[in-house]
């Protein structure tokens, strides 16, 4: 047997019980995978003596919800687990250790262990215990205490573990342990105060990913600090000796990464819910290799941060490809200028997401060098800022997402003088930016030649996507394939302006690649553009979930729809920000409508595009009705499912009552029947 799974057994106390045998038992010598789930009475995996080769081929251990299990194996078994590669233990409330030793000098070597994930083990404080050594819960313990070697461990994840300390100071006696570690994730370990000793840090040359989430008492990553929350990555061993020194430490912003530690192979860094004041020390620029391979940076809910980078540190982030900054309540800018001698650039950046940073008004800001008051007044409200001789360039940026930002204007008017700045941007998503009145000035469009997808959602005062500011240039987005505009109640047109002015001065409104055009609840949008726009690839458009053919000119199509099928709000404008409807994406609603439509097709014969459109209107009307009155998302889905089930059941009943000589189609529903059916409660 190579795989053994036990699940949902409430009576099993031992997996192997050899206590009543006269000789040791040879248990599972060929077993490779052991999986135990919801065995609530399990106290031990093995009870009694076993032969040394028991479990010797075991590679994977996975244990979940075994509330009485205290440990895995004794030293005699653990010392032969040379093939063990993965350990995953979750929700075992009595688990105290993995291995029980017999004597102080015994050491276990787990040569092949690569993955260790431990989740919600409230009594677990160490990886092993010595049988004859008593300890109290008040005694600080190290989880890895130098008795278990893991030379090939690559991933370590600890979540909701009550450990005081991860590494023992004597771990230096095992120089090979943890030297291949690539990922560390620690979450909700509230007793943990620091992370590494320098002896451990010095061997983490292959570390690529660090995630630290909600460790409320962590003070620092290296040595001991004086703080009650994590504010820096490395602290000095010396401490303040007077109240004045302590006050100075409290008032001085500390850098989380203070230039004492290098991570040349780190690829992903995520920091969430951290009380840090400053991310990087200004001396980071002298350690250009420190984060030379960092490609992904995620910073979320760091409520003391006012900026992410000083411009002098950017040379350390030449490989950064993805930057996500979310819910940093006092963040004012991403880059703060502290050095006028260098261009401000992130040459490898491909994706930028900024969400819920309500105090952020600019991407770059200069507060250190002489800038005239007029320049500051002009630029303070602009999201992308060109400052003096500096350039912010992200030539490889492909995806830009902005959510819940209080910005007034997206791009500086001088963007046209930096044509390479966004030359590779393909996807732009903007949502809940409630001060924006337009997205692009027409003069900036030459910087967006590769833009393929543009999605705008919940921008309450947005009036147009493109505002005309240059009479000499064509208005065109040559690569744009998908345009989606949702819940922008003041939106008048994609391009809006005086008709005589536009027709007399602009050569073309040209969107030759546009194939998908979606508009949802933009009740003031009665035209696409002030004059005729060229959209040769656009065959149909979707308005409030209904699909319409485009008859050559998209303007004529929109005008025709509004003349013949006027739409009106469904009372959603009064919804609270936390209403469940705000969390339900339009694509999710569209998928549900399509499923309703598939059901209707089975019970109503339709003819041609017009018949399908009428059937789709029935589906959309029904979905909107449920969407409006449902109390939550579960209620919304349940009501729709029950109605569809009722339709299927009623159709079957009608079919059974028909005489066998009649054709099955005579059991089909008419369009009026369906409308009446969905009107009923």
C-alpha positions as CSV (number, residue, x, y, z in Angstrom):
1,X,0.0,0.0,0.0
2,X,1.4,3.4,-1.0
3,X,-1.5,5.7,-0.2
4,X,-3.6,5.5,3.0
5,X,-6.5,7.9,3.8
6,X,-8.6,7.9,7.0
7,X,-11.6,10.4,7.0
8,X,-14.6,11.0,9.3
9,X,-13.9,8.1,11.7
10,X,-15.1,9.2,15.2
11,X,-14.0,6.0,17.0
12,X,-10.4,5.4,15.8
13,X,-7.8,6.1,18.6
14,X,-4.7,4.7,16.9
15,X,-3.7,4.2,13.3
16,X,-1.3,1.4,14.4
17,X,-1.7,-0.4,17.7
18,X,1.0,-2.9,18.5
19,X,0.9,-2.6,22.3
20,X,-0.5,-6.1,22.8
21,X,1.9,-7.8,20.5
22,X,4.9,-9.7,21.8
23,X,7.2,-8.3,19.1
24,X,7.6,-4.9,17.4
25,X,5.2,-4.4,14.4
26,X,6.4,-3.7,10.9
27,X,3.9,-1.0,9.9
28,X,3.5,0.5,6.4
29,X,7.0,0.0,5.1
30,X,6.0,1.0,1.6
31,X,3.5,3.8,2.4
32,X,4.2,7.1,0.6
33,X,1.2,9.3,1.4
34,X,-0.7,9.4,4.8
35,X,-3.8,11.6,4.9
36,X,-6.0,11.8,8.1
37,X,-9.0,14.1,8.2
38,X,-11.7,14.6,10.9
39,X,-10.7,11.7,13.1
40,X,-11.7,13.4,16.3
41,X,-10.7,10.6,18.7
42,X,-7.3,10.0,17.3
43,X,-4.6,10.2,20.1
44,X,-1.6,8.7,18.4
45,X,-0.6,7.5,15.0
46,X,1.4,4.7,16.5
47,X,0.8,3.0,19.9
48,X,3.4,0.3,20.9
49,X,6.8,-0.6,19.5
50,X,7.4,-0.6,15.8
51,X,10.2,-2.0,13.6
52,X,12.7,0.7,12.4
53,X,11.7,0.5,8.8
54,X,8.1,1.4,9.6
55,X,6.9,4.4,7.5
56,X,10.4,4.5,6.0
57,X,9.1,5.4,2.5
58,X,6.7,8.0,3.7
59,X,6.8,11.2,1.6
60,X,3.6,13.2,2.4
61,X,1.8,13.7,5.7
62,X,-1.5,15.6,5.7
63,X,-3.5,15.9,8.9
64,X,-6.7,18.0,9.5
65,X,-9.1,18.3,12.4
66,X,-7.7,15.7,14.7
67,X,-8.4,17.4,18.0
68,X,-6.9,14.8,20.4
69,X,-3.7,14.2,18.4
70,X,-0.6,15.5,20.4
71,X,2.3,14.4,18.2
72,X,3.3,12.3,15.2
73,X,6.2,9.9,15.9
74,X,8.7,8.9,18.4
75,X,12.4,9.4,17.7
76,X,12.8,5.7,16.6
77,X,10.4,6.2,13.7
78,X,11.2,9.9,12.9
79,X,14.9,9.0,12.5
80,X,14.1,6.8,9.5
81,X,11.9,9.3,7.7
82,X,14.6,10.0,5.1
83,X,12.1,10.2,2.2
84,X,9.7,12.7,3.9
85,X,9.0,15.7,1.6
86,X,5.8,17.4,2.7
87,X,4.1,18.0,6.1
88,X,0.8,19.8,6.3
89,X,-1.1,20.0,9.6
90,X,-4.3,22.1,10.1
91,X,-6.8,22.6,13.0
92,X,-5.4,20.1,15.5
93,X,-6.1,21.8,18.8
94,X,-4.1,19.5,21.0
95,X,-1.0,19.2,18.9
96,X,2.1,20.0,21.0
97,X,5.0,18.7,18.9
98,X,5.8,16.5,15.9
99,X,8.5,14.3,17.3
100,X,9.1,13.0,20.8
101,X,12.8,12.5,21.6
102,X,14.1,10.0,24.2
103,X,17.4,11.7,25.1
104,X,18.9,15.2,25.0
105,X,21.5,14.5,22.3
106,X,19.3,12.8,19.8
107,X,19.1,14.6,16.4
108,X,16.7,13.9,13.5
109,X,17.7,14.6,9.9
110,X,14.9,15.1,7.4
111,X,17.0,15.2,4.3
112,X,14.2,15.5,1.8
113,X,11.7,17.7,3.6
114,X,10.8,20.6,1.3
115,X,7.4,21.9,2.4
116,X,6.1,22.5,5.9
117,X,2.7,24.2,6.4
118,X,1.2,24.5,9.9
119,X,-2.2,26.2,10.5
120,X,-4.2,26.9,13.7
121,X,-2.3,24.7,16.2
122,X,-2.9,26.6,19.4
123,X,-0.8,24.3,21.7
124,X,2.1,23.8,19.3
125,X,5.3,25.5,20.5
126,X,8.1,23.4,19.2
127,X,9.0,20.9,16.4
128,X,10.1,18.3,18.9
129,X,10.1,17.5,22.6
130,X,12.5,15.7,24.9
131,X,10.6,13.1,26.8
132,X,12.4,13.6,30.2
133,X,12.4,17.4,30.1
134,X,9.5,19.1,31.8
135,X,8.6,22.7,30.8
136,X,6.1,25.2,31.6
137,X,4.0,27.3,29.3
138,X,5.8,30.4,30.6
139,X,9.2,29.3,29.4
140,X,10.2,30.9,26.1
141,X,10.9,28.2,23.5
142,X,12.3,28.1,20.0
143,X,10.2,26.2,17.5
144,X,13.3,24.9,15.7
145,X,15.7,24.2,18.5
146,X,18.7,22.5,16.8
147,X,17.5,18.9,17.2
148,X,15.9,18.5,13.7
149,X,17.9,19.2,10.5
150,X,16.1,20.3,7.4
151,X,18.8,21.0,4.8
152,X,16.4,21.1,1.8
153,X,13.3,22.9,3.2
154,X,12.1,25.3,0.6
155,X,8.7,26.5,1.9
156,X,7.8,27.3,5.5
157,X,4.3,28.6,6.4
158,X,3.1,29.2,9.9
159,X,-0.4,30.5,10.6
160,X,-2.0,30.9,14.0
161,X,0.8,29.2,15.9
162,X,1.6,30.3,19.5
163,X,5.4,30.2,19.1
164,X,7.6,32.7,21.0
165,X,10.6,32.3,18.7
166,X,11.1,30.4,15.4
167,X,14.9,29.8,15.5
168,X,17.2,28.8,18.4
169,X,20.4,30.7,18.8
170,X,22.3,27.4,18.7
171,X,21.0,26.6,15.2
172,X,24.4,27.7,13.9
173,X,25.6,24.3,15.0
174,X,23.5,23.0,12.0
175,X,25.0,25.0,9.2
176,X,23.0,23.3,6.5
177,X,19.5,23.7,7.9
178,X,17.3,26.2,6.0
179,X,20.0,27.2,3.5
180,X,17.7,26.3,0.6
181,X,14.7,28.1,2.0
182,X,12.9,30.1,-0.7
183,X,9.5,31.1,0.9
184,X,8.5,32.1,4.4
185,X,4.9,33.0,5.3
186,X,3.9,33.9,8.8
187,X,0.4,35.0,9.7
188,X,-1.5,35.6,13.0
189,X,1.5,34.4,15.1
190,X,0.7,36.9,17.9
191,X,3.4,35.8,20.4
192,X,6.2,36.1,17.9
193,X,8.4,39.1,18.6
194,X,11.2,38.7,16.1
195,X,12.0,36.6,13.2
196,X,15.7,35.8,12.6
197,X,19.0,35.9,14.3
198,X,21.9,37.1,12.1
199,X,23.3,33.6,12.0
200,X,20.1,32.4,10.4
201,X,19.8,35.4,8.1
202,X,23.3,34.8,6.7
203,X,22.3,31.5,5.3
204,X,19.1,32.6,3.5
205,X,20.8,33.4,0.2
206,X,18.1,31.6,-1.8
207,X,15.1,33.3,-0.1
208,X,12.7,34.6,-2.7
209,X,9.3,35.3,-0.9
210,X,8.6,36.8,2.5
211,X,5.0,37.3,3.7
212,X,4.2,38.6,7.2
213,X,0.6,39.2,8.0
214,X,-1.1,40.3,11.3
215,X,1.7,39.4,13.7
216,X,0.6,42.1,16.2
217,X,3.5,41.8,18.7
218,X,6.4,41.5,16.2
219,X,9.0,44.1,17.0
220,X,11.7,43.4,14.4
221,X,13.0,40.7,12.1
222,X,16.6,40.6,13.5
223,X,17.6,40.7,17.2
224,X,15.5,42.3,19.9
225,X,13.8,45.7,19.7
226,X,11.9,47.9,22.2
227,X,8.7,48.4,20.3
228,X,5.2,46.9,20.8
229,X,4.7,46.6,17.1
230,X,6.8,45.9,14.0
231,X,8.3,49.1,12.6
232,X,11.7,47.9,11.2
233,X,13.2,44.9,9.6
234,X,16.5,44.9,11.6
235,X,17.2,46.5,15.0
236,X,20.5,47.1,16.8
237,X,21.2,45.1,20.0
238,X,21.7,48.3,22.1
239,X,18.6,49.9,23.6
240,X,17.7,53.4,24.8
241,X,18.8,54.1,28.4
242,X,16.7,57.1,29.2
243,X,13.3,58.6,28.8
244,X,14.7,61.2,26.4
245,X,16.3,58.6,24.2
246,X,13.0,56.6,24.2
247,X,11.1,59.7,23.2
248,X,13.5,60.4,20.4
249,X,13.1,56.8,19.1
250,X,9.3,57.2,19.2
251,X,9.3,60.5,17.3
252,X,11.9,59.6,14.6
253,X,10.5,57.7,11.6
254,X,12.3,54.4,11.3
255,X,13.0,52.6,8.0
256,X,11.6,49.1,7.9
257,X,14.5,48.0,5.7
258,X,17.3,50.0,7.1
259,X,20.2,49.0,4.9
260,X,21.6,46.3,7.2
261,X,20.2,43.3,5.3
262,X,20.5,42.3,1.6
263,X,18.1,40.0,-0.2
264,X,19.7,39.6,-3.7
265,X,17.4,36.7,-4.7
266,X,14.1,37.9,-3.1
267,X,11.4,37.9,-5.8
268,X,8.1,38.6,-3.9
269,X,7.6,40.7,-0.9
270,X,4.2,41.2,0.7
271,X,3.5,43.4,3.8
272,X,0.0,43.7,5.2
273,X,-1.3,45.5,8.3
274,X,2.2,46.7,9.4
275,X,2.7,49.8,11.5
276,X,5.8,51.0,9.6
277,X,6.5,54.7,9.0
278,X,9.0,54.3,6.2
279,X,9.8,51.4,3.9
280,X,13.4,51.8,2.8
281,X,16.5,53.5,4.3
282,X,18.0,56.3,2.1
283,X,21.3,54.4,2.0
284,X,19.6,51.7,0.1
285,X,20.9,53.3,-3.1
286,X,24.5,52.3,-2.0
287,X,23.3,48.6,-1.9
288,X,22.1,48.3,-5.5
289,X,22.0,44.5,-5.3
290,X,19.8,44.5,-2.2
291,X,16.5,43.9,-4.0
292,X,17.9,43.5,-7.5
293,X,15.6,40.5,-8.3
294,X,12.5,41.7,-6.6
295,X,9.7,41.4,-9.1
296,X,6.5,41.6,-7.0
297,X,5.8,44.1,-4.2
298,X,2.4,44.1,-2.4
299,X,1.8,46.7,0.4
300,X,-1.6,46.7,2.1
301,X,-3.2,48.3,5.2
302,X,0.1,50.0,6.3
303,X,-1.7,52.9,7.8
304,X,1.4,55.0,8.8
305,X,3.1,55.0,5.4
306,X,3.2,58.4,3.6
307,X,5.2,57.2,0.6
308,X,6.7,54.0,-0.8
309,X,10.0,54.9,-2.4
310,X,12.4,57.8,-2.2
311,X,13.6,58.5,-5.7
312,X,17.3,57.7,-4.7
313,X,16.3,54.1,-3.9
314,X,14.8,53.2,-7.2
315,X,18.0,51.9,-8.6
316,X,17.6,48.9,-6.3
317,X,14.2,47.9,-8.0
318,X,15.2,47.6,-11.6
319,X,13.4,44.2,-11.9
320,X,10.2,45.3,-10.2
321,X,7.3,44.1,-12.5
322,X,4.2,44.2,-10.3
323,X,3.4,46.9,-7.6
324,X,0.2,46.7,-5.6
325,X,-0.6,49.3,-2.9
326,X,-4.0,49.0,-1.1
327,X,-5.8,50.7,1.7
328,X,-2.8,52.7,3.0
329,X,-4.9,55.5,4.6
330,X,-2.3,58.3,4.9
331,X,-0.3,57.5,1.8
332,X,0.3,60.7,-0.2
333,X,2.5,59.5,-3.0
334,X,4.3,56.5,-4.4
335,X,7.6,58.2,-5.1
336,X,9.1,61.1,-3.1
337,X,11.9,63.1,-4.7
338,X,15.1,63.3,-2.7
339,X,17.6,63.3,-5.5
340,X,17.5,65.5,-8.6
341,X,20.4,63.9,-10.3
342,X,18.6,60.8,-11.6
343,X,15.7,60.0,-13.8
344,X,12.7,58.6,-11.9
345,X,12.0,55.3,-13.5
346,X,10.8,51.7,-12.9
347,X,12.0,50.2,-16.2
348,X,10.5,46.7,-15.7
349,X,7.1,47.6,-14.2
350,X,4.3,45.8,-16.0
351,X,1.4,46.0,-13.5
352,X,0.4,48.8,-11.2
353,X,-2.6,48.6,-8.9
354,X,-3.5,51.3,-6.4
355,X,-6.7,51.0,-4.3
356,X,-8.2,52.7,-1.4
357,X,-5.4,55.3,-0.8
358,X,-7.7,58.2,-0.2
359,X,-5.0,60.8,0.7
360,X,-3.0,60.1,-2.5
361,X,-3.2,62.9,-5.0
362,X,0.1,62.5,-6.9
363,X,2.3,59.6,-8.0
364,X,5.5,61.6,-7.5
365,X,5.9,64.6,-5.3
366,X,8.9,66.9,-4.5
367,X,8.9,68.3,-0.9
368,X,12.7,68.8,-0.6
369,X,13.9,71.0,-3.4
370,X,13.0,74.5,-4.5
371,X,9.9,74.4,-6.5
372,X,7.8,77.5,-7.1
373,X,4.5,77.8,-5.3
374,X,2.8,78.1,-8.8
375,X,4.3,74.8,-9.9
376,X,3.1,73.0,-6.8
377,X,-0.4,74.5,-7.1
378,X,-0.6,73.4,-10.7
379,X,0.7,69.9,-10.1
380,X,-0.7,68.9,-6.7
381,X,-3.9,67.6,-8.1
382,X,-2.4,65.6,-11.0
383,X,-1.9,61.9,-10.6
384,X,1.1,61.6,-12.9
385,X,3.6,64.4,-12.2
386,X,6.6,65.6,-14.2
387,X,8.8,67.6,-12.0
388,X,11.6,69.9,-13.4
389,X,14.1,67.8,-15.4
390,X,12.8,64.5,-14.0
391,X,10.8,62.0,-15.9
392,X,8.6,59.3,-14.5
393,X,8.7,56.5,-17.2
394,X,7.3,53.0,-17.0
395,X,8.0,51.9,-20.6
396,X,7.1,48.3,-19.9
397,X,3.9,48.9,-17.9
398,X,1.1,46.7,-19.3
399,X,-1.6,46.9,-16.7
400,X,-2.7,49.8,-14.6
401,X,-5.6,49.6,-12.1
402,X,-6.8,52.5,-9.9
403,X,-9.6,51.9,-7.4
404,X,-11.1,54.3,-4.8
405,X,-8.7,57.2,-5.4
406,X,-9.5,60.9,-4.8
407,X,-7.7,62.1,-7.9
408,X,-8.9,65.0,-10.0
409,X,-6.9,64.4,-13.2
410,X,-5.1,61.3,-14.5
411,X,-2.4,62.5,-16.8
412,X,-0.2,65.6,-17.1
413,X,-0.8,67.6,-20.3
414,X,2.9,67.3,-21.1
415,X,2.6,63.5,-21.4
416,X,2.7,63.9,-25.1
417,X,6.3,65.0,-24.8
418,X,7.0,61.6,-23.2
419,X,5.7,59.2,-25.9
420,X,7.5,56.2,-24.5
421,X,6.0,56.6,-21.0
422,X,3.1,54.3,-21.4
423,X,3.9,52.9,-24.8
424,X,3.2,49.3,-23.8
425,X,0.2,49.8,-21.6
426,X,-2.5,47.4,-22.8
427,X,-5.0,47.3,-19.9
428,X,-6.4,50.3,-18.0
429,X,-9.0,49.8,-15.2
430,X,-10.4,52.8,-13.2
431,X,-13.1,52.4,-10.6
432,X,-14.6,54.5,-7.8
433,X,-12.5,57.6,-8.6
434,X,-15.2,60.0,-7.6
435,X,-13.5,63.3,-8.5
436,X,-12.6,62.5,-12.1
437,X,-14.5,64.3,-14.8
438,X,-12.6,62.8,-17.8
439,X,-9.9,60.2,-18.3
440,X,-7.8,61.4,-21.3
441,X,-7.0,64.8,-22.8
442,X,-6.9,64.2,-26.6
443,X,-3.3,65.5,-26.7
444,X,-2.1,62.6,-24.5
445,X,-3.6,59.8,-26.7
446,X,-0.3,59.3,-28.6
447,X,1.2,57.8,-25.4
448,X,-1.4,55.0,-25.4
449,X,-0.9,53.4,-28.8
450,X,-1.0,49.8,-27.4
451,X,-4.1,50.2,-25.2
452,X,-6.4,47.3,-25.8
453,X,-8.8,47.2,-22.8
454,X,-10.4,50.1,-21.1
455,X,-12.8,49.6,-18.2
456,X,-14.3,52.4,-16.2
457,X,-16.6,51.8,-13.2
458,X,-18.4,53.8,-10.5
459,X,-16.9,57.2,-11.3
460,X,-19.8,59.4,-10.1
461,X,-18.9,62.7,-11.8
462,X,-17.2,61.4,-14.9
463,X,-18.7,63.2,-18.0
464,X,-16.5,61.8,-20.8
465,X,-13.6,59.5,-21.5
466,X,-11.7,61.8,-23.9
467,X,-11.7,65.6,-23.6
468,X,-10.7,67.6,-26.7
469,X,-7.7,69.9,-26.0
470,X,-5.7,69.8,-29.2
471,X,-7.2,70.9,-32.6
472,X,-4.3,69.5,-34.6
473,X,-4.4,65.8,-33.8
474,X,-6.7,63.0,-34.7
475,X,-8.7,61.5,-31.8
476,X,-7.8,57.8,-32.0
477,X,-7.0,54.8,-29.9
478,X,-5.8,52.5,-32.7
479,X,-5.4,49.3,-30.6
480,X,-8.5,49.6,-28.4
481,X,-10.5,46.3,-28.6
482,X,-12.7,46.4,-25.5
483,X,-14.4,49.4,-23.9
484,X,-16.6,49.0,-20.8
485,X,-18.3,51.8,-18.9
486,X,-20.4,50.9,-15.9
487,X,-22.4,53.0,-13.4
488,X,-21.1,56.5,-14.4
489,X,-24.4,58.4,-14.0
490,X,-23.0,61.7,-15.4
491,X,-21.4,60.2,-18.4
492,X,-22.6,62.1,-21.6
493,X,-20.4,60.5,-24.2
494,X,-17.2,58.7,-24.9
495,X,-16.0,61.9,-26.6
496,X,-18.0,65.0,-25.9
497,X,-17.8,68.6,-27.2
498,X,-19.5,71.2,-29.2
499,X,-20.6,69.6,-32.4
500,X,-19.7,72.5,-34.7
501,X,-16.3,72.9,-32.9
502,X,-15.5,69.2,-33.3
503,X,-16.6,68.8,-36.9
504,X,-14.7,71.9,-38.0
505,X,-11.4,71.1,-36.4
506,X,-10.9,67.4,-35.8
507,X,-9.8,65.2,-38.6
508,X,-11.1,61.8,-37.3
509,X,-12.6,60.0,-34.3
510,X,-10.9,56.7,-35.1
511,X,-11.2,53.4,-33.2
512,X,-10.4,50.8,-35.9
513,X,-9.9,47.8,-33.6
514,X,-12.9,48.3,-31.3
515,X,-14.9,45.0,-31.1
516,X,-16.6,45.0,-27.7
517,X,-18.5,48.0,-26.3
518,X,-20.4,47.6,-23.0
519,X,-22.4,50.3,-21.3
520,X,-24.3,49.7,-18.0
521,X,-26.4,52.2,-16.1
522,X,-25.0,55.4,-17.7
523,X,-28.4,57.0,-18.1
524,X,-27.1,60.3,-19.5
525,X,-25.1,58.7,-22.3
526,X,-27.2,59.3,-25.4
527,X,-24.4,59.4,-27.9
528,X,-21.0,57.8,-28.4
529,X,-19.3,61.0,-29.7
530,X,-20.1,64.5,-30.8
531,X,-19.5,63.7,-34.5
532,X,-19.4,60.4,-36.3
533,X,-16.7,58.0,-35.1
534,X,-15.1,55.3,-37.2
535,X,-15.6,51.8,-35.6
536,X,-15.4,49.4,-38.5
537,X,-14.9,46.2,-36.4
538,X,-17.8,46.9,-34.0
539,X,-20.7,44.7,-35.0
540,X,-22.8,44.9,-31.8
541,X,-22.9,46.6,-28.4
542,X,-24.3,45.7,-25.0
543,X,-26.5,48.2,-23.2
544,X,-27.7,47.1,-19.7
545,X,-27.2,43.5,-20.6
546,X,-29.2,43.7,-23.9
547,X,-27.2,43.1,-27.1
548,X,-27.9,45.4,-30.1
549,X,-26.6,45.3,-33.6
550,X,-24.6,48.3,-34.6
551,X,-25.9,49.7,-37.9
552,X,-22.7,51.2,-39.3
553,X,-22.7,54.3,-37.0
554,X,-22.5,53.6,-33.2
555,X,-24.0,57.0,-32.6
556,X,-27.2,56.1,-34.5
557,X,-27.4,52.8,-32.7
558,X,-27.3,54.5,-29.2
559,X,-29.8,57.2,-30.2
560,X,-32.2,54.6,-31.7
561,X,-32.0,52.6,-28.4
562,X,-32.8,55.6,-26.2
563,X,-35.6,56.8,-28.5
564,X,-37.3,53.4,-28.6
565,X,-36.3,51.8,-25.3
566,X,-35.7,54.5,-22.6
567,X,-34.0,53.2,-19.5
568,X,-34.1,54.4,-15.9
569,X,-32.3,53.6,-12.7
570,X,-33.6,50.8,-10.4
571,X,-33.1,52.7,-7.2
572,X,-29.5,51.7,-6.7
573,X,-28.2,55.2,-6.2
574,X,-29.2,55.1,-2.6
575,X,-27.3,51.9,-1.8
576,X,-24.7,52.0,1.0
577,X,-21.1,51.5,0.1
578,X,-21.1,48.2,2.0
579,X,-24.2,46.9,0.2
580,X,-23.6,43.4,-1.2
581,X,-24.6,44.6,-4.7
582,X,-21.5,46.7,-4.8
583,X,-19.4,43.6,-4.4
584,X,-21.1,41.6,-7.2
585,X,-19.2,42.2,-10.5
586,X,-21.0,42.9,-13.6
587,X,-19.4,39.9,-15.3
588,X,-20.9,37.7,-12.6
589,X,-24.4,39.1,-13.3
590,X,-23.9,38.6,-17.0
591,X,-23.0,34.9,-16.5
592,X,-26.1,34.4,-14.4
593,X,-28.3,36.1,-17.0
594,X,-26.8,33.9,-19.7
595,X,-27.7,30.8,-17.6
596,X,-31.2,32.0,-17.2
597,X,-31.3,32.6,-21.0
598,X,-30.1,29.1,-21.6
599,X,-33.0,27.7,-19.5
600,X,-35.5,29.9,-21.3
601,X,-34.3,28.7,-24.7
602,X,-35.2,25.1,-23.8
603,X,-38.8,26.1,-23.2
604,X,-39.6,28.8,-25.7
605,X,-39.0,28.5,-29.4
606,X,-37.6,31.7,-30.9
607,X,-36.8,32.9,-34.4
608,X,-33.8,34.9,-35.5
609,X,-31.9,37.7,-33.6
610,X,-35.0,39.6,-32.8
611,X,-36.6,36.6,-31.1
612,X,-33.4,36.0,-29.1
613,X,-33.3,39.6,-28.1
614,X,-36.9,39.5,-26.7
615,X,-36.1,36.3,-24.8
616,X,-33.0,37.9,-23.4
617,X,-35.0,40.9,-22.2
618,X,-37.2,38.5,-20.2
619,X,-34.1,37.1,-18.6
620,X,-32.6,40.5,-17.8
621,X,-35.9,41.9,-16.4
622,X,-36.2,38.9,-14.1
623,X,-32.6,39.1,-12.9
624,X,-32.9,42.9,-12.2
625,X,-36.0,42.2,-10.2
626,X,-34.3,39.7,-8.0
627,X,-31.1,41.8,-7.8
628,X,-33.1,44.7,-6.5
629,X,-35.1,42.9,-3.8
630,X,-32.7,40.3,-2.6
631,X,-31.3,40.8,0.9
632,X,-27.8,39.4,0.2
633,X,-25.9,37.5,-2.5
634,X,-26.9,34.1,-1.1
635,X,-30.6,35.2,-1.2
636,X,-30.1,36.5,-4.8
637,X,-28.6,33.2,-6.0
638,X,-31.2,31.1,-4.1
639,X,-34.2,33.0,-5.5
640,X,-33.0,32.6,-9.1
641,X,-32.2,28.9,-8.6
642,X,-35.6,28.2,-7.1
643,X,-37.4,30.0,-9.9
644,X,-35.4,28.2,-12.6
645,X,-36.2,24.9,-10.8
646,X,-39.9,25.8,-10.7
647,X,-39.9,26.6,-14.4
648,X,-38.3,23.2,-15.2
649,X,-40.7,21.3,-12.9
650,X,-43.8,23.1,-14.3
651,X,-42.7,22.4,-17.9
652,X,-42.4,18.7,-17.1
653,X,-45.8,18.7,-15.5
654,X,-47.4,20.3,-18.6
655,X,-45.6,17.9,-20.9
656,X,-46.8,14.9,-18.9
657,X,-50.5,16.1,-19.1
658,X,-50.4,16.5,-22.8
659,X,-51.9,13.6,-24.9
660,X,-49.1,11.4,-26.4
661,X,-50.4,12.2,-30.0
662,X,-49.4,15.9,-29.5
663,X,-46.0,17.2,-30.5
664,X,-43.7,18.1,-27.6
665,X,-43.4,21.7,-28.9
666,X,-47.0,22.2,-27.8
667,X,-45.8,22.1,-24.3
668,X,-43.5,25.1,-24.9
669,X,-44.1,28.5,-23.2
670,X,-45.1,31.6,-25.1
671,X,-43.2,34.8,-24.4
672,X,-46.2,36.2,-22.6
673,X,-46.4,33.0,-20.5
674,X,-42.8,33.5,-19.5
675,X,-43.3,37.2,-18.6
676,X,-46.3,36.3,-16.5
677,X,-44.5,33.5,-14.8
678,X,-41.5,35.7,-13.7
679,X,-43.8,38.4,-12.5
680,X,-45.2,36.1,-9.9
681,X,-43.6,35.8,-6.5
